């Protein structure tokens, strides 16, 4: 995947570009509050690495949009991650 990030530092905008591979997708939820679901996507590249978090609603919206774009059917599933 290709990363393009912009960060504002005062009046300056810093841009960071890099390539990375998704290494893990983690999910967590509170047993008592299912609305507090979090999906974490962990990635690592040669010059960059990190984790980005999505709320449960954001993850569902992303999945829905990916399905629409890729026309892959009703479900989107990562079958194999490159190592």
C-alpha positions as CSV (number, residue, x, y, z in Angstrom):
1,X,0.0,0.0,0.0
2,X,1.1,3.5,-0.6
3,X,0.9,6.0,2.3
4,X,0.5,9.8,1.8
5,X,0.2,11.8,5.0
6,X,0.0,15.5,5.6
7,X,0.7,17.0,9.0
8,X,0.3,20.7,9.9
9,X,3.0,22.1,12.1
10,X,2.1,25.7,12.9
11,X,1.9,27.4,9.5
12,X,3.8,24.7,7.7
13,X,2.4,21.5,6.1
14,X,4.7,18.5,6.2
15,X,4.1,15.7,3.7
16,X,5.2,12.1,4.2
17,X,5.1,9.5,1.5
18,X,6.0,5.9,1.7
19,X,5.2,2.3,0.8
20,X,4.3,-0.4,3.3
21,X,2.6,-3.7,3.6
22,X,-0.2,-4.6,5.9
23,X,1.1,-6.9,8.5
24,X,-1.8,-7.4,10.9
25,X,-5.5,-6.4,11.3
26,X,-6.6,-6.5,14.9
27,X,-10.1,-6.0,16.3
28,X,-11.1,-5.2,19.9
29,X,-14.4,-4.5,21.6
30,X,-15.6,-3.9,25.1
31,X,-17.7,-6.9,26.2
32,X,-20.3,-4.6,27.7
33,X,-20.3,-1.8,25.2
34,X,-20.2,-3.2,21.6
35,X,-20.3,0.4,20.2
36,X,-16.7,0.9,21.3
37,X,-15.3,-1.4,18.7
38,X,-11.8,-0.6,17.3
39,X,-10.1,-2.0,14.3
40,X,-6.3,-1.5,14.1
41,X,-4.4,-1.9,10.9
42,X,-0.7,-2.4,11.5
43,X,1.7,-1.7,8.6
44,X,5.5,-1.8,8.0
45,X,7.7,-0.6,5.2
46,X,11.3,0.0,4.6
47,X,11.2,3.6,5.8
48,X,7.9,3.8,7.6
49,X,5.7,1.8,10.0
50,X,2.7,2.5,12.1
51,X,-0.9,1.6,13.2
52,X,-4.1,3.4,12.2
53,X,-7.3,2.9,14.1
54,X,-10.8,2.9,12.8
55,X,-14.0,2.9,14.9
56,X,-16.4,0.1,14.2
57,X,-18.7,2.4,12.2
58,X,-15.7,3.7,10.1
59,X,-14.6,0.1,9.4
60,X,-18.1,-0.9,8.3
61,X,-18.3,2.2,6.0
62,X,-14.8,1.4,4.6
63,X,-15.8,-2.2,3.9
64,X,-19.0,-1.1,2.3
65,X,-17.2,1.3,0.0
66,X,-14.5,-1.2,-0.9
67,X,-17.2,-3.7,-1.9
68,X,-18.8,-1.1,-4.1
69,X,-15.6,-0.1,-5.7
70,X,-14.2,-3.6,-6.3
71,X,-17.6,-5.2,-7.0
72,X,-16.4,-8.3,-5.1
73,X,-19.8,-9.3,-3.7
74,X,-21.3,-8.7,-0.3
75,X,-18.2,-9.3,1.8
76,X,-14.7,-8.0,1.7
77,X,-12.0,-10.3,3.1
78,X,-8.2,-10.2,2.9
79,X,-7.3,-13.7,1.9
80,X,-3.5,-13.5,2.2
81,X,-1.1,-10.8,3.3
82,X,2.3,-10.5,1.6
83,X,5.2,-11.1,3.9
